[in-house]
Amino acid sequence: VTLQPQVITAPAPSVVYVYGSYVMNATSDSGLPVTYALNAGSEPGVCTLNGATIHFSAVGACAIDVIQAGDALHAPASITVHITVVIAPPAPVSVPTTPQVITVPPAPTGTVGSSYDLAAVTDSGLPVTYSVDPTSTAGTCTLSGSTVVFASTGTCVISITQPGDAVFMAATPVSQQIVVGAMGTSIRLTGVAASLRYGQVSRASAIVTQASGSVSGTVRFSLDGRAVGAALPVVNGQVTSAPLRSASGALLQPGVHRLGAVFSPSNPAAYAAASTTGNVIVKKAATRLMVQAHLRTISALVITVAPGRGVATGVVTFRLSGKVIGHAAVRGGVATLAYRVTPTMARLVRATYGGNGFLLGSTSLQASYRR
């Protein structure tokens, strides 16, 4: 019996990439099934066979035998498929060509203790990244996401970047510079009467406030351009001066005196200094007269009216029935005129004190009589 020949067709790639695999799909024109075997011509470790699937593990030559054993009518047939295993070329790199621009809103003026939400955008719509630039004043600001917090005075510089993606090129980095100022404080004078009488000793008080946190620092008071004692610590936002006196320690003379107060914070990197001024008006102290007539003298006691103080000096003018009968200097607060007076005349005696640089003048009621 003459056996019929058969032809095997085995489509396969001539070159494959390492680490890949390929499923054989060979056929015989007899319709009989084929089998596969690793040919001895394969380089060691290059490929392995699992059924009809070839796995490529290394670079080199791989040979696969395709076999059809034949049957009662067909003669056996086989072919060898040769495949070269190579390294895969690198994947093509997509280079973005579309530019993008970062836009930054105008920078605010920062204040210690406050924060600011950064709001830079790109025309690509891609998100930006923020960082504190090393050119910033040390300790001036910190970042939490897109929120910058101002901690001390100085210059805060924020760097803004966008690295791009497969479509958009990296944006040109930009920076935003924010000048950070100290937290504002204010000081106001309290506790000084709008006007004082000569001899009335007073102190000035000041209240210091700030936007947040406890006030810490000192206040130095001044009067007419000179310091009033040492700088005093602020306690619970308040401070009171030493008694207000002249440079020599004497009572303030009548007139307008300029009062000042300057607050110096304990932490000037975070809080601003503050100052204020006001007027202290000292008026002459009021007086009143007590007149007493004697047989041969008339005396006038000049009394300084509280809250004023001071011993009177100057001149008292005496009158009898409105007519001037004499003048007497005030010594130790008393003026005495030698003049003979009867009890009846005493009721008609009046005295007028002319005042001096710190005391107001005054006029008496009728005199009393004393032998």
Secondary structure as a PSIPRED ss2 file (coil, helix, strand):
# PSIPRED VFORMAT (PSIPRED V4.0)

   1 V C   1.000  0.000  0.000
   2 T C   1.000  0.000  0.000
   3 L C   1.000  0.000  0.000
   4 Q E   0.000  0.000  1.000
   5 P C   1.000  0.000  0.000
   6 Q C   1.000  0.000  0.000
   7 V C   1.000  0.000  0.000
   8 I E   0.000  0.000  1.000
   9 T E   0.000  0.000  1.000
  10 A C   1.000  0.000  0.000
  11 P C   1.000  0.000  0.000
  12 A C   1.000  0.000  0.000
  13 P C   1.000  0.000  0.000
  14 S C   1.000  0.000  0.000
  15 V E   0.000  0.000  1.000
  16 V E   0.000  0.000  1.000
  17 Y E   0.000  0.000  1.000
  18 V C   1.000  0.000  0.000
  19 Y C   1.000  0.000  0.000
  20 G C   1.000  0.000  0.000
  21 S E   0.000  0.000  1.000
  22 Y E   0.000  0.000  1.000
  23 V E   0.000  0.000  1.000
  24 M C   1.000  0.000  0.000
  25 N C   1.000  0.000  0.000
  26 A C   1.000  0.000  0.000
  27 T E   0.000  0.000  1.000
  28 S E   0.000  0.000  1.000
  29 D C   1.000  0.000  0.000
  30 S C   1.000  0.000  0.000
  31 G C   1.000  0.000  0.000
  32 L C   1.000  0.000  0.000
  33 P C   1.000  0.000  0.000
  34 V C   1.000  0.000  0.000
  35 T E   0.000  0.000  1.000
  36 Y E   0.000  0.000  1.000
  37 A E   0.000  0.000  1.000
  38 L E   0.000  0.000  1.000
  39 N C   1.000  0.000  0.000
  40 A C   1.000  0.000  0.000
  41 G C   1.000  0.000  0.000
  42 S C   1.000  0.000  0.000
  43 E C   1.000  0.000  0.000
  44 P C   1.000  0.000  0.000
  45 G C   1.000  0.000  0.000
  46 V C   1.000  0.000  0.000
  47 C E   0.000  0.000  1.000
  48 T E   0.000  0.000  1.000
  49 L E   0.000  0.000  1.000
  50 N E   0.000  0.000  1.000
  51 G C   1.000  0.000  0.000
  52 A C   1.000  0.000  0.000
  53 T E   0.000  0.000  1.000
  54 I E   0.000  0.000  1.000
  55 H E   0.000  0.000  1.000
  56 F E   0.000  0.000  1.000
  57 S C   1.000  0.000  0.000
  58 A C   1.000  0.000  0.000
  59 V C   1.000  0.000  0.000
  60 G E   0.000  0.000  1.000
  61 A E   0.000  0.000  1.000
  62 C E   0.000  0.000  1.000
  63 A E   0.000  0.000  1.000
  64 I E   0.000  0.000  1.000
  65 D E   0.000  0.000  1.000
  66 V E   0.000  0.000  1.000
  67 I E   0.000  0.000  1.000
  68 Q E   0.000  0.000  1.000
  69 A C   1.000  0.000  0.000
  70 G C   1.000  0.000  0.000
  71 D C   1.000  0.000  0.000
  72 A C   1.000  0.000  0.000
  73 L C   1.000  0.000  0.000
  74 H E   0.000  0.000  1.000
  75 A C   1.000  0.000  0.000
  76 P C   1.000  0.000  0.000
  77 A E   0.000  0.000  1.000
  78 S E   0.000  0.000  1.000
  79 I E   0.000  0.000  1.000
  80 T E   0.000  0.000  1.000
  81 V E   0.000  0.000  1.000
  82 H E   0.000  0.000  1.000
  83 I E   0.000  0.000  1.000
  84 T E   0.000  0.000  1.000
  85 V E   0.000  0.000  1.000
  86 V E   0.000  0.000  1.000
  87 I C   1.000  0.000  0.000
  88 A C   1.000  0.000  0.000
  89 P C   1.000  0.000  0.000
  90 P C   1.000  0.000  0.000
  91 A C   1.000  0.000  0.000
  92 P C   1.000  0.000  0.000
  93 V C   1.000  0.000  0.000
  94 S C   1.000  0.000  0.000
  95 V C   1.000  0.000  0.000
  96 P C   1.000  0.000  0.000
  97 T C   1.000  0.000  0.000
  98 T E   0.000  0.000  1.000
  99 P C   1.000  0.000  0.000
 100 Q C   1.000  0.000  0.000
 101 V C   1.000  0.000  0.000
 102 I E   0.000  0.000  1.000
 103 T E   0.000  0.000  1.000
 104 V C   1.000  0.000  0.000
 105 P C   1.000  0.000  0.000
 106 P C   1.000  0.000  0.000
 107 A C   1.000  0.000  0.000
 108 P C   1.000  0.000  0.000
 109 T C   1.000  0.000  0.000
 110 G E   0.000  0.000  1.000
 111 T E   0.000  0.000  1.000
 112 V C   1.000  0.000  0.000
 113 G C   1.000  0.000  0.000
 114 S C   1.000  0.000  0.000
 115 S E   0.000  0.000  1.000
 116 Y E   0.000  0.000  1.000
 117 D E   0.000  0.000  1.000
 118 L C   1.000  0.000  0.000
 119 A C   1.000  0.000  0.000
 120 A C   1.000  0.000  0.000
 121 V E   0.000  0.000  1.000
 122 T E   0.000  0.000  1.000
 123 D C   1.000  0.000  0.000
 124 S C   1.000  0.000  0.000
 125 G C   1.000  0.000  0.000
 126 L C   1.000  0.000  0.000
 127 P C   1.000  0.000  0.000
 128 V C   1.000  0.000  0.000
 129 T E   0.000  0.000  1.000
 130 Y E   0.000  0.000  1.000
 131 S E   0.000  0.000  1.000
 132 V E   0.000  0.000  1.000
 133 D C   1.000  0.000  0.000
 134 P C   1.000  0.000  0.000
 135 T C   1.000  0.000  0.000
 136 S C   1.000  0.000  0.000
 137 T C   1.000  0.000  0.000
 138 A C   1.000  0.000  0.000
 139 G C   1.000  0.000  0.000
 140 T C   1.000  0.000  0.000
 141 C E   0.000  0.000  1.000
 142 T E   0.000  0.000  1.000
 143 L E   0.000  0.000  1.000
 144 S E   0.000  0.000  1.000
 145 G C   1.000  0.000  0.000
 146 S C   1.000  0.000  0.000
 147 T E   0.000  0.000  1.000
 148 V E   0.000  0.000  1.000
 149 V E   0.000  0.000  1.000
 150 F E   0.000  0.000  1.000
 151 A C   1.000  0.000  0.000
 152 S C   1.000  0.000  0.000
 153 T C   1.000  0.000  0.000
 154 G E   0.000  0.000  1.000
 155 T E   0.000  0.000  1.000
 156 C E   0.000  0.000  1.000
 157 V E   0.000  0.000  1.000
 158 I E   0.000  0.000  1.000
 159 S E   0.000  0.000  1.000
 160 I E   0.000  0.000  1.000
 161 T E   0.000  0.000  1.000
 162 Q C   1.000  0.000  0.000
 163 P C   1.000  0.000  0.000
 164 G C   1.000  0.000  0.000
 165 D C   1.000  0.000  0.000
 166 A C   1.000  0.000  0.000
 167 V C   1.000  0.000  0.000
 168 F E   0.000  0.000  1.000
 169 M C   1.000  0.000  0.000
 170 A C   1.000  0.000  0.000
 171 A C   1.000  0.000  0.000
 172 T C   1.000  0.000  0.000
 173 P C   1.000  0.000  0.000
 174 V E   0.000  0.000  1.000
 175 S E   0.000  0.000  1.000
 176 Q E   0.000  0.000  1.000
 177 Q E   0.000  0.000  1.000
 178 I E   0.000  0.000  1.000
 179 V E   0.000  0.000  1.000
 180 V E   0.000  0.000  1.000
 181 G E   0.000  0.000  1.000
 182 A C   1.000  0.000  0.000
 183 M E   0.000  0.000  1.000
 184 G C   1.000  0.000  0.000
 185 T E   0.000  0.000  1.000
 186 S E   0.000  0.000  1.000
 187 I E   0.000  0.000  1.000
 188 R E   0.000  0.000  1.000
 189 L E   0.000  0.000  1.000
 190 T E   0.000  0.000  1.000
 191 G C   1.000  0.000  0.000
 192 V C   1.000  0.000  0.000
 193 A C   1.000  0.000  0.000
 194 A C   1.000  0.000  0.000
 195 S E   0.000  0.000  1.000
 196 L E   0.000  0.000  1.000
 197 R E   0.000  0.000  1.000
 198 Y C   1.000  0.000  0.000
 199 G C   1.000  0.000  0.000
 200 Q C   1.000  0.000  0.000
 201 V C   1.000  0.000  0.000
 202 S C   1.000  0.000  0.000
 203 R C   1.000  0.000  0.000
 204 A C   1.000  0.000  0.000
 205 S E   0.000  0.000  1.000
 206 A E   0.000  0.000  1.000
 207 I E   0.000  0.000  1.000
 208 V E   0.000  0.000  1.000
 209 T E   0.000  0.000  1.000
 210 Q E   0.000  0.000  1.000
 211 A C   1.000  0.000  0.000
 212 S C   1.000  0.000  0.000
 213 G C   1.000  0.000  0.000
 214 S C   1.000  0.000  0.000
 215 V C   1.000  0.000  0.000
 216 S C   1.000  0.000  0.000
 217 G E   0.000  0.000  1.000
 218 T E   0.000  0.000  1.000
 219 V E   0.000  0.000  1.000
 220 R E   0.000  0.000  1.000
 221 F E   0.000  0.000  1.000
 222 S E   0.000  0.000  1.000
 223 L E   0.000  0.000  1.000
 224 D C   1.000  0.000  0.000
 225 G C   1.000  0.000  0.000
 226 R E   0.000  0.000  1.000
 227 A E   0.000  0.000  1.000
 228 V C   1.000  0.000  0.000
 229 G C   1.000  0.000  0.000
 230 A C   1.000  0.000  0.000
 231 A C   1.000  0.000  0.000
 232 L E   0.000  0.000  1.000
 233 P E   0.000  0.000  1.000
 234 V C   1.000  0.000  0.000
 235 V E   0.000  0.000  1.000
 236 N C   1.000  0.000  0.000
 237 G C   1.000  0.000  0.000
 238 Q E   0.000  0.000  1.000
 239 V E   0.000  0.000  1.000
 240 T E   0.000  0.000  1.000
 241 S C   1.000  0.000  0.000
 242 A C   1.000  0.000  0.000
 243 P C   1.000  0.000  0.000
 244 L C   1.000  0.000  0.000
 245 R C   1.000  0.000  0.000
 246 S C   1.000  0.000  0.000
 247 A C   1.000  0.000  0.000
 248 S C   1.000  0.000  0.000
 249 G C   1.000  0.000  0.000
 250 A C   1.000  0.000  0.000
 251 L C   1.000  0.000  0.000
 252 L C   1.000  0.000  0.000
 253 Q C   1.000  0.000  0.000
 254 P C   1.000  0.000  0.000
 255 G E   0.000  0.000  1.000
 256 V E   0.000  0.000  1.000
 257 H E   0.000  0.000  1.000
 258 R E   0.000  0.000  1.000
 259 L E   0.000  0.000  1.000
 260 G E   0.000  0.000  1.000
 261 A E   0.000  0.000  1.000
 262 V E   0.000  0.000  1.000
 263 F E   0.000  0.000  1.000
 264 S E   0.000  0.000  1.000
 265 P E   0.000  0.000  1.000
 266 S C   1.000  0.000  0.000
 267 N C   1.000  0.000  0.000
 268 P C   1.000  0.000  0.000
 269 A C   1.000  0.000  0.000
 270 A C   1.000  0.000  0.000
 271 Y E   0.000  0.000  1.000
 272 A C   1.000  0.000  0.000
 273 A C   1.000  0.000  0.000
 274 A E   0.000  0.000  1.000
 275 S E   0.000  0.000  1.000
 276 T E   0.000  0.000  1.000
 277 T E   0.000  0.000  1.000
 278 G E   0.000  0.000  1.000
 279 N E   0.000  0.000  1.000
 280 V E   0.000  0.000  1.000
 281 I E   0.000  0.000  1.000
 282 V E   0.000  0.000  1.000
 283 K E   0.000  0.000  1.000
 284 K C   1.000  0.000  0.000
 285 A E   0.000  0.000  1.000
 286 A C   1.000  0.000  0.000
 287 T E   0.000  0.000  1.000
 288 R E   0.000  0.000  1.000
 289 L E   0.000  0.000  1.000
 290 M E   0.000  0.000  1.000
 291 V E   0.000  0.000  1.000
 292 Q E   0.000  0.000  1.000
 293 A E   0.000  0.000  1.000
 294 H C   1.000  0.000  0.000
 295 L C   1.000  0.000  0.000
 296 R C   1.000  0.000  0.000
 297 T E   0.000  0.000  1.000
 298 I E   0.000  0.000  1.000
 299 S E   0.000  0.000  1.000
 300 A E   0.000  0.000  1.000
 301 L E   0.000  0.000  1.000
 302 V E   0.000  0.000  1.000
 303 I E   0.000  0.000  1.000
 304 T E   0.000  0.000  1.000
 305 V C   1.000  0.000  0.000
 306 A C   1.000  0.000  0.000
 307 P C   1.000  0.000  0.000
 308 G C   1.000  0.000  0.000
 309 R C   1.000  0.000  0.000
 310 G C   1.000  0.000  0.000
 311 V C   1.000  0.000  0.000
 312 A C   1.000  0.000  0.000
 313 T C   1.000  0.000  0.000
 314 G E   0.000  0.000  1.000
 315 V E   0.000  0.000  1.000
 316 V E   0.000  0.000  1.000
 317 T E   0.000  0.000  1.000
 318 F E   0.000  0.000  1.000
 319 R E   0.000  0.000  1.000
 320 L E   0.000  0.000  1.000
 321 S C   1.000  0.000  0.000
 322 G C   1.000  0.000  0.000
 323 K E   0.000  0.000  1.000
 324 V E   0.000  0.000  1.000
 325 I E   0.000  0.000  1.000
 326 G E   0.000  0.000  1.000
 327 H E   0.000  0.000  1.000
 328 A E   0.000  0.000  1.000
 329 A E   0.000  0.000  1.000
 330 V E   0.000  0.000  1.000
 331 R E   0.000  0.000  1.000
 332 G C   1.000  0.000  0.000
 333 G C   1.000  0.000  0.000
 334 V E   0.000  0.000  1.000
 335 A E   0.000  0.000  1.000
 336 T E   0.000  0.000  1.000
 337 L E   0.000  0.000  1.000
 338 A E   0.000  0.000  1.000
 339 Y C   1.000  0.000  0.000
 340 R C   1.000  0.000  0.000
 341 V C   1.000  0.000  0.000
 342 T C   1.000  0.000  0.000
 343 P H   0.000  1.000  0.000
 344 T H   0.000  1.000  0.000
 345 M H   0.000  1.000  0.000
 346 A H   0.000  1.000  0.000
 347 R C   1.000  0.000  0.000
 348 L C   1.000  0.000  0.000
 349 V E   0.000  0.000  1.000
 350 R E   0.000  0.000  1.000
 351 A E   0.000  0.000  1.000
 352 T E   0.000  0.000  1.000
 353 Y E   0.000  0.000  1.000
 354 G C   1.000  0.000  0.000
 355 G C   1.000  0.000  0.000
 356 N C   1.000  0.000  0.000
 357 G C   1.000  0.000  0.000
 358 F C   1.000  0.000  0.000
 359 L E   0.000  0.000  1.000
 360 L C   1.000  0.000  0.000
 361 G C   1.000  0.000  0.000
 362 S E   0.000  0.000  1.000
 363 T E   0.000  0.000  1.000
 364 S C   1.000  0.000  0.000
 365 L C   1.000  0.000  0.000
 366 Q C   1.000  0.000  0.000
 367 A C   1.000  0.000  0.000
 368 S E   0.000  0.000  1.000
 369 Y E   0.000  0.000  1.000
 370 R C   1.000  0.000  0.000
 371 R C   1.000  0.000  0.000
